[in-house]
Amino acid sequence: MKRFLLLIVALGLTFSFATANVELEWTDAQKLNHIGKMCKTKNPYNRVEVNDYPELNKTEANLLKTCAGQAILFETDAEEIWVKASYGYRSHNRAMPATAGSGFNLYIEHEGEWKWAASVVNGEGHDSKGNAKIEQPLRVIRRMDGSNHRCLLYLPLFAELTKLEIGVPQGAKIKAIKNPFRHNIAIFGSSFTHGSGATCAGMTYPAFLMRQTGLNLNSFGMSGNSKLQRVMGEILGGTKADAYICDAFSNPSIEQIRDRIRPFIAEIRKRNPKAPIIFLRTIYRDGRFFDTGAEKKEADRMVYVDNLMKEICAEYSDVYFIDTPNQTGTDMLTSADGVHPCSWGYKRWADTIQPKVVEILSKYNIK
C-alpha cells in the first residue's frame, strides 16, 4: 500500500513538473481583439476613465474599474491555452464564486455556436517566495485537438486587471479575430447586470443575451450602486451607443427613482438624442417570499415603477419599458442567495426579455 501511495505521489509530482515546464509563448492580450468596453481609458481593462468623473464615489469608481462584460477574441491551433494576469482592485462579493469574480471563462465556437469550454481561477494567498498566487500562470484548457479554434475569453467580473497575457505552446499560432457581434449597445444596471451569483463570467444575462442575438453588449453593471446617478447618465450618453438597456430599478429607493429618472434620461439625451433607451422591470427576488418586510418593500417599488414608466414612456420618445414579470421563473430554483440569480436564472432572464429587446431594437435597424 505504501509503495502504491509513493507511486501515485511520484506520478503527481512528475505531472506537475512537466506541466510547469511547458515552453510557452506569451502574447499581450492587447494585440488580440479586446471587446466589451466603450470608453477610452488609460488602463485598457477599466470600463470608465474614472478620474474624469470626480462625482463618482470611491466604491462606484472601483466597480467601474473591473472587467465585467469584457472579453478577448482570438483564434489558435494550440492544444492548450494559458493566462497570466496582474490584478489591481478586486471585490469579494458574497454571492460571487471565485471563478467568476477573479477567474477566466473560455467559450469556443463550435458549429456556429459559442460553447462553454473552461472556467478557471488561481488560489488566494502567496507562495513560498511571497508571490501572489492569483497572479501565477494559469492553464485554462488542455488536450485540444490542434485544429484552429475561435475563442472568446471572458475576463473577471469583479476584478481589475492591469496586465493580461495569453500563453500557448511554442510553435502554436494565435491571432486576433474580427468581432462577430454587431452594433454597440450599452447595458447599465445593478449587481444583476454586473453578474453577482453567476458561476462564471460568461453566464451573466448580458453575456447570454449577447451570444444568443449576436448583438454587441457592453456592460456598465455597478453591483449594488446602480441608482440612476446623474453622472452615469453623462457617462452612458458620452458613449454615443446605438442603444441603451437599463436595469435601473433594482437598487434605488422609490424616492431616488422619482427624483433621478428624468435627470438621468436628460443626461443621456444631451449627448445622444435619438438612441432608444430600454428600461427593464426588476426581477422577483426569491428572498421576499417568506419575508413580509421584503415583500412589501419590493412590491411597493414594483407598483410605483410600473405606474411611473407609463408616464415616462408617454413623455419621452424612444424610451421603452419591458415590464415582463417573473423573468427568472416562479419555481424558486434559480436563487443564489435570495437576491441574485444563479447562472440558470440569468439564462432564463435573457430568454424572457430577448423577444421584446429584439423587437424594439429592430425598429431602429439594430439587428
C-alpha positions as CSV (number, residue, x, y, z in Angstrom):
1,M,0.0,0.0,0.0
2,K,2.8,2.4,0.9
3,R,4.6,1.6,-2.4
4,F,1.3,2.3,-4.2
5,L,0.9,5.7,-2.5
6,L,4.5,6.6,-3.2
7,L,4.0,5.8,-6.8
8,I,0.9,8.0,-7.0
9,V,2.8,10.8,-5.3
10,A,5.7,10.4,-7.7
11,L,3.4,10.4,-10.7
12,G,1.7,13.5,-9.4
13,L,5.0,15.3,-8.9
14,T,6.2,14.3,-12.4
15,F,2.9,15.6,-13.9
16,S,3.2,18.9,-12.1
17,F,6.8,19.3,-13.1
18,A,6.0,18.6,-16.7
19,T,3.1,21.0,-16.7
20,A,5.2,23.7,-15.1
21,N,7.9,23.3,-17.8
22,V,5.7,23.6,-20.9
23,E,7.6,26.0,-23.2
24,L,5.0,28.8,-23.7
25,E,5.0,31.8,-25.9
26,W,3.1,34.8,-24.4
27,T,1.0,37.3,-26.3
28,D,-0.1,40.6,-24.7
29,A,-3.9,40.4,-24.9
30,Q,-4.0,44.0,-26.3
31,K,-2.5,42.6,-29.5
32,L,-5.6,40.4,-29.9
33,N,-9.2,41.7,-30.0
34,H,-10.4,43.2,-26.8
35,I,-14.2,43.7,-26.7
36,G,-16.9,44.7,-24.2
37,K,-16.0,48.3,-23.4
38,M,-16.9,51.6,-24.9
39,C,-14.9,54.3,-23.1
40,K,-11.3,55.2,-23.7
41,T,-9.2,54.5,-20.6
42,K,-5.5,54.7,-19.6
43,N,-5.8,51.2,-18.2
44,P,-7.3,49.2,-21.1
45,Y,-9.1,46.9,-18.7
46,N,-11.0,49.7,-16.9
47,R,-14.5,50.3,-18.2
48,V,-14.6,54.0,-17.5
49,E,-11.8,56.6,-17.0
50,V,-13.0,57.2,-13.5
51,N,-10.6,60.1,-12.9
52,D,-12.6,62.1,-15.4
53,Y,-15.7,61.9,-13.3
54,P,-14.9,63.3,-9.7
55,E,-18.6,62.9,-8.9
56,L,-18.2,59.2,-8.6
57,N,-17.5,58.0,-5.1
58,K,-14.7,55.5,-4.3
59,T,-17.0,52.4,-4.4
60,E,-18.5,53.4,-7.8
61,A,-15.1,54.2,-9.2
62,N,-13.6,50.9,-8.1
63,L,-16.6,48.9,-9.6
64,L,-16.2,50.7,-12.9
65,K,-12.5,49.6,-13.0
66,T,-13.5,46.0,-13.0
67,C,-13.6,43.9,-16.2
68,A,-17.3,42.9,-16.1
69,G,-18.5,42.1,-19.6
70,Q,-15.1,42.3,-21.3
71,A,-13.6,39.5,-23.3
72,I,-10.6,38.7,-25.6
73,L,-11.3,37.3,-29.1
74,F,-8.6,35.2,-30.8
75,E,-8.0,32.1,-33.0
76,T,-5.5,29.5,-32.1
77,D,-4.4,25.9,-33.1
78,A,-2.8,25.4,-29.7
79,E,-3.5,22.2,-27.7
80,E,-3.6,24.2,-24.5
81,I,-4.2,27.8,-23.5
82,W,-2.8,29.7,-20.5
83,V,-3.3,33.1,-19.0
84,K,-1.0,35.3,-16.9
85,A,-2.6,38.3,-15.2
86,S,-1.8,41.2,-12.9
87,Y,-4.5,42.5,-10.7
88,G,-5.4,45.8,-9.2
89,Y,-8.7,46.3,-7.3
90,R,-10.6,43.1,-6.5
91,S,-14.0,42.9,-4.8
92,H,-15.0,39.9,-2.7
93,N,-18.8,39.7,-3.4
94,R,-20.7,37.3,-1.1
95,A,-22.7,35.9,-3.9
96,M,-19.8,35.5,-6.4
97,P,-17.9,32.3,-7.0
98,A,-14.2,32.9,-7.3
99,T,-14.2,31.5,-10.8
100,A,-16.5,34.4,-11.9
101,G,-15.2,37.1,-9.6
102,S,-11.5,36.8,-10.3
103,G,-11.2,34.0,-12.9
104,F,-11.4,33.4,-16.6
105,N,-14.1,31.8,-18.6
106,L,-13.4,30.4,-22.1
107,Y,-16.0,29.8,-24.8
108,I,-15.1,28.2,-28.1
109,E,-17.1,28.4,-31.3
110,H,-18.4,25.1,-32.5
111,E,-20.8,24.6,-35.4
112,G,-21.7,28.3,-35.4
113,E,-22.4,28.5,-31.6
114,W,-20.3,29.7,-28.7
115,K,-19.8,26.7,-26.4
116,W,-18.6,26.8,-22.8
117,A,-15.1,25.3,-22.7
118,A,-13.5,26.1,-19.3
119,S,-13.7,28.2,-16.2
120,V,-10.6,28.6,-14.0
121,V,-9.1,30.7,-11.2
122,N,-5.9,30.6,-9.2
123,G,-5.9,30.3,-5.4
124,E,-5.5,33.1,-2.9
125,G,-2.6,33.9,-0.7
126,H,1.1,33.8,-1.6
127,D,3.7,31.2,-2.5
128,S,6.9,30.4,-0.6
129,K,8.6,33.3,-2.4
130,G,6.0,35.8,-1.5
131,N,4.4,36.0,-4.9
132,A,0.6,36.3,-5.1
133,K,-0.9,33.0,-6.2
134,I,-3.7,34.8,-8.1
135,E,-1.0,36.2,-10.5
136,Q,0.7,32.9,-11.3
137,P,0.4,31.4,-14.8
138,L,-2.8,29.5,-15.1
139,R,-3.7,26.9,-17.6
140,V,-7.2,27.5,-18.9
141,I,-7.6,24.3,-21.1
142,R,-5.5,21.4,-22.3
143,R,-5.6,18.4,-24.6
144,M,-7.4,20.2,-27.5
145,D,-7.1,18.6,-30.9
146,G,-4.6,21.1,-32.5
147,S,-7.1,22.4,-35.1
148,N,-8.0,26.0,-35.4
149,H,-10.4,27.2,-32.8
150,R,-12.1,30.6,-32.4
151,C,-12.0,31.6,-28.8
152,L,-13.9,34.0,-26.6
153,L,-12.2,34.5,-23.3
154,Y,-14.3,36.3,-20.7
155,L,-12.4,38.4,-18.1
156,P,-13.1,38.5,-14.4
157,L,-16.4,40.2,-13.3
158,F,-15.3,41.7,-10.0
159,A,-11.6,42.3,-10.6
160,E,-9.5,45.0,-12.2
161,L,-6.7,43.7,-14.4
162,T,-3.6,45.8,-15.0
163,K,-2.0,43.4,-17.5
164,L,-3.0,40.2,-19.3
165,E,-1.1,37.8,-21.4
166,I,-2.3,34.7,-23.3
167,G,0.1,31.8,-23.4
168,V,0.2,28.9,-26.0
169,P,2.9,26.3,-26.5
170,Q,5.8,27.2,-28.7
171,G,5.0,26.8,-32.4
172,A,1.3,27.2,-31.9
173,K,-0.4,30.0,-33.7
174,I,-2.5,32.7,-32.1
175,K,-4.1,35.8,-33.7
176,A,-6.9,38.3,-33.3
177,I,-10.2,37.7,-35.0
178,K,-12.8,40.2,-36.0
179,N,-15.6,40.9,-33.6
180,P,-18.6,38.8,-34.7
181,F,-21.0,40.8,-32.5
182,R,-22.9,43.7,-34.1
183,H,-23.6,47.3,-33.2
184,N,-22.7,48.9,-29.8
185,I,-25.2,48.7,-27.0
186,A,-24.6,49.9,-23.5
187,I,-26.2,47.9,-20.8
188,F,-26.4,49.6,-17.4
189,G,-27.5,48.2,-14.1
190,S,-27.2,46.6,-10.7
191,S,-25.4,43.6,-9.4
192,F,-27.8,41.6,-11.6
193,T,-26.2,43.2,-14.7
194,H,-22.7,43.0,-13.2
195,G,-23.3,39.3,-12.7
196,S,-23.4,38.5,-8.9
197,G,-24.3,34.9,-8.4
198,A,-23.1,33.8,-11.9
199,T,-21.0,30.7,-11.9
200,C,-18.5,32.2,-14.4
201,A,-18.1,35.4,-16.3
202,G,-19.9,34.3,-19.5
203,M,-23.0,33.3,-17.6
204,T,-24.5,36.8,-16.8
205,Y,-27.7,37.7,-18.5
206,P,-26.0,40.3,-20.8
207,A,-23.5,37.6,-21.9
208,F,-26.3,35.1,-22.6
209,L,-28.2,37.8,-24.5
210,M,-25.2,38.8,-26.5
211,R,-24.3,35.3,-27.7
212,Q,-28.0,34.5,-28.4
213,T,-28.7,37.6,-30.5
214,G,-25.2,38.4,-31.9
215,L,-25.7,42.0,-30.6
216,N,-22.6,43.6,-29.0
217,L,-23.5,44.4,-25.4
218,N,-21.1,46.5,-23.3
219,S,-21.6,46.2,-19.5
220,F,-21.9,49.1,-17.1
221,G,-23.0,46.9,-14.3
222,M,-22.3,48.5,-10.9
223,S,-23.0,45.9,-8.3
224,G,-25.3,47.4,-5.7
225,N,-24.6,51.0,-6.8
226,S,-26.8,51.4,-9.8
227,K,-29.0,54.2,-8.6
228,L,-29.8,56.4,-11.6
229,Q,-26.9,58.7,-10.8
230,R,-26.7,61.8,-13.0
231,V,-23.1,61.1,-13.7
232,M,-23.9,57.6,-15.0
233,G,-26.3,59.2,-17.5
234,E,-23.5,61.5,-18.5
235,I,-21.1,58.6,-18.9
236,L,-23.6,56.5,-20.9
237,G,-24.6,59.4,-23.1
238,G,-21.0,60.0,-23.9
239,T,-20.5,56.5,-25.3
240,K,-22.9,57.5,-28.2
241,A,-24.2,53.9,-28.1
242,D,-26.6,52.7,-30.7
243,A,-29.0,51.8,-27.9
244,Y,-29.2,51.5,-24.1
245,I,-30.6,48.8,-21.9
246,C,-31.1,49.8,-18.3
247,D,-31.7,47.5,-15.3
248,A,-32.3,50.8,-13.4
249,F,-34.9,49.9,-10.7
250,S,-33.2,47.1,-8.7
251,N,-31.1,49.3,-6.4
252,P,-32.6,52.7,-5.9
253,S,-35.4,53.6,-3.4
254,I,-38.8,54.9,-4.6
255,E,-37.7,58.4,-3.7
256,Q,-34.4,58.1,-5.7
257,I,-36.3,56.7,-8.7
258,R,-38.8,59.6,-8.5
259,D,-36.1,62.3,-8.2
260,R,-33.5,60.9,-10.6
261,I,-35.0,59.2,-13.6
262,R,-35.7,62.3,-15.6
263,P,-32.3,63.9,-15.0
264,F,-30.7,60.5,-15.9
265,I,-32.6,60.4,-19.2
266,A,-31.8,64.0,-19.8
267,E,-28.1,63.4,-19.4
268,I,-28.2,60.6,-22.0
269,R,-30.3,62.8,-24.4
270,K,-27.8,65.7,-24.1
271,R,-25.2,63.6,-25.8
272,N,-27.2,61.1,-27.7
273,P,-30.6,62.5,-28.7
274,K,-32.2,59.6,-30.6
275,A,-30.8,56.2,-29.4
276,P,-33.5,54.0,-27.9
277,I,-33.4,53.6,-24.1
278,I,-34.9,50.3,-22.9
279,F,-35.7,50.1,-19.2
280,L,-36.2,46.7,-17.6
281,R,-38.5,45.7,-14.8
282,T,-36.5,44.4,-11.9
283,I,-36.7,40.7,-11.2
284,Y,-38.6,39.0,-8.4
285,R,-36.2,38.3,-5.6
286,D,-36.9,34.9,-4.1
287,G,-35.9,36.0,-0.6
288,R,-39.1,38.1,-0.3
289,F,-41.4,35.0,-0.4
290,F,-41.3,34.4,3.3
291,D,-40.0,37.8,4.4
292,T,-43.1,40.0,4.8
293,G,-41.0,43.2,5.2
294,A,-39.0,42.5,2.0
295,E,-42.2,41.5,0.2
296,K,-43.9,44.9,1.0
297,K,-40.8,46.9,0.1
298,E,-40.3,45.1,-3.2
299,A,-44.0,45.0,-4.2
300,D,-44.4,48.8,-3.4
301,R,-41.4,49.6,-5.6
302,M,-42.6,47.5,-8.5
303,V,-46.0,49.0,-8.4
304,Y,-44.5,52.5,-8.3
305,V,-42.2,51.8,-11.2
306,D,-44.9,50.3,-13.3
307,N,-47.1,53.4,-12.9
308,L,-44.1,55.8,-13.3
309,M,-42.9,54.2,-16.5
310,K,-46.3,54.7,-18.2
311,E,-45.8,58.4,-17.7
312,I,-42.1,58.3,-18.8
313,C,-42.8,56.4,-22.0
314,A,-45.6,58.8,-22.9
315,E,-43.4,61.8,-22.0
316,Y,-40.2,60.8,-23.9
317,S,-39.9,59.5,-27.4
318,D,-37.6,56.4,-28.0
319,V,-37.9,55.3,-24.3
320,Y,-39.3,51.9,-23.6
321,F,-40.2,49.7,-20.6
322,I,-40.1,45.9,-20.7
323,D,-42.5,45.0,-17.8
324,T,-42.4,41.2,-18.2
325,P,-43.0,39.7,-14.8
326,N,-41.2,36.6,-13.3
327,Q,-38.2,36.8,-15.7
328,T,-36.2,34.2,-13.8
329,G,-39.2,31.9,-13.1
330,T,-41.6,31.2,-10.2
331,D,-40.3,27.8,-9.1
332,M,-37.7,29.1,-6.6
333,L,-35.0,27.1,-8.3
334,T,-32.7,29.9,-9.6
335,S,-31.7,32.0,-6.5
336,A,-28.1,32.1,-5.4
337,D,-28.8,33.9,-2.1
338,G,-32.4,35.1,-2.1
339,V,-31.4,38.2,-4.1
340,H,-29.2,37.3,-7.0
341,P,-30.0,34.6,-9.6
342,C,-27.6,31.7,-10.3
343,S,-26.4,31.1,-13.8
344,W,-29.6,29.3,-14.7
345,G,-31.6,32.2,-13.5
346,Y,-29.6,34.6,-15.7
347,K,-30.2,32.3,-18.7
348,R,-33.9,32.4,-18.0
349,W,-33.8,36.2,-17.7
350,A,-32.0,36.6,-21.1
351,D,-34.5,34.2,-22.7
352,T,-37.5,36.1,-21.3
353,I,-36.5,39.6,-22.3
354,Q,-34.9,38.7,-25.6
355,P,-38.0,38.8,-27.8
356,K,-39.0,42.3,-26.7
357,V,-35.5,43.6,-26.8
358,V,-35.1,42.3,-30.3
359,E,-38.4,43.7,-31.4
360,I,-37.7,47.2,-30.1
361,L,-34.2,47.4,-31.5
362,S,-35.3,46.1,-34.9
363,K,-37.4,49.3,-35.2
364,Y,-34.0,51.2,-35.3
365,N,-32.4,48.7,-37.7
366,I,-30.4,47.3,-34.9
367,K,-30.4,43.6,-35.6
